[in-house]
Amino acid sequence: QVTLVESGGGLVQAGGSLRLSCAFSGRTLSGYNMGWFRQAPGKEREFVAAIRWISGSTLYADSVKGRFTITRDRAKNTVYFQMDSLKPEDTAVYYCAGGQFVVVVPTAAAYSYWGQGTQVTVSS
């Protein structure tokens, strides 16, 4: 069984930073990928960033390029998401997700495992 647990969300002022963590429990395959999605109230869940577990190749949504950085620690089975220069429009529940595929995929349907989410609120 595979489980993902997010942590690190909270309330921050615009321009501030947060660091999210996603602890992954279960088997890790060479073709596995980890991603971050977010969902604001009344909105669809949207892709934010993803990383390949072994190679470290990354993909970011245009809205967060240059501000957010996704990394992973293979020894700790943990994915990190450093969020800098936060904006009010970044406010959402952030979900960690995992899936196995050949290339990094920015669509939620491609991911098989999901965490419960962690709230990120950015005040003006």
C-alpha positions in Angstrom: 0.0 0.0 0.0 1.2 3.5 -0.9 0.6 6.5 1.3 1.5 10.2 1.0 1.4 12.7 3.8 1.9 16.4 3.3 3.0 18.9 5.8 4.3 22.5 6.0 1.3 24.5 5.0 0.2 27.6 6.8 -0.5 31.3 6.7 2.1 33.7 5.3 2.1 37.3 4.1 2.6 38.1 0.4 6.2 37.9 -0.5 6.9 35.3 2.2 8.0 31.7 1.9 6.8 28.2 2.9 8.4 24.8 2.5 6.0 21.9 2.0 7.0 18.2 2.5 5.5 15.0 1.2 6.5 11.8 2.9 6.1 8.8 0.7 5.5 5.3 2.1 5.7 2.2 0.0 7.7 0.8 -2.9 9.6 3.3 -5.1 10.2 2.4 -8.7 12.7 3.9 -11.1 9.8 5.2 -13.3 7.9 6.9 -10.5 7.1 10.6 -10.5 6.0 12.9 -7.7 3.9 16.0 -8.3 2.3 18.9 -6.5 -1.2 20.1 -7.4 -3.4 22.8 -5.8 -7.0 23.6 -5.6 -8.7 26.8 -4.6 -12.3 26.9 -3.4 -14.7 26.5 -6.4 -11.8 25.8 -8.7 -10.5 22.7 -10.5 -7.4 21.0 -9.2 -4.4 22.3 -11.2 -0.9 21.2 -11.8 1.9 23.1 -10.1 5.1 21.1 -10.3 6.5 17.5 -10.7 9.7 15.6 -10.5 11.0 12.3 -11.6 12.1 10.2 -8.6 15.4 9.0 -10.0 16.6 11.5 -12.6 15.4 14.6 -10.8 13.9 16.1 -14.0 11.3 18.7 -13.2 8.3 20.4 -14.8 6.7 23.6 -13.5 3.5 25.5 -14.2 4.2 28.9 -15.8 2.6 30.6 -12.9 5.2 29.4 -10.4 8.4 29.2 -12.5 11.2 31.0 -10.8 9.4 31.2 -7.5 8.8 27.5 -6.5 11.3 24.7 -6.4 10.5 21.0 -6.2 13.2 18.6 -4.9 13.4 15.1 -3.5 15.4 13.2 -1.0 15.5 9.6 -2.2 17.0 8.2 1.0 14.1 9.8 3.0 11.3 9.0 0.5 10.4 12.7 0.7 9.5 15.4 -1.8 10.0 19.0 -0.9 8.4 22.1 -2.3 10.1 25.4 -1.6 7.7 28.2 -2.2 9.2 31.7 -2.3 7.7 35.1 -3.3 4.2 33.9 -2.5 1.3 35.7 -3.9 -2.4 35.8 -2.7 -3.3 33.9 -5.8 -1.2 31.0 -4.6 -3.7 30.4 -1.8 -5.1 26.9 -2.1 -5.0 23.4 -0.7 -1.8 21.8 -2.0 -1.8 18.1 -2.7 1.1 15.7 -3.2 0.6 13.1 -5.8 2.5 10.1 -7.1 2.3 8.1 -10.3 4.4 5.8 -12.6 4.9 6.8 -16.2 7.7 7.3 -18.7 7.7 11.1 -18.7 6.5 13.8 -16.2 2.8 14.4 -16.8 1.1 17.6 -15.7 -2.4 16.1 -15.6 -4.1 14.8 -12.4 -5.6 11.8 -14.1 -2.1 10.4 -14.6 -1.4 10.1 -10.9 -2.5 7.1 -8.8 -1.7 8.2 -5.3 -2.8 11.3 -3.4 -2.2 12.9 -0.1 -4.9 14.6 2.0 -3.6 18.1 1.2 -2.2 21.0 3.2 -3.6 24.5 3.3 -1.5 27.4 2.1 -3.0 30.8 2.7 -1.2 34.0 1.5 -2.5 37.3 2.8 -2.3 40.6 1.0 
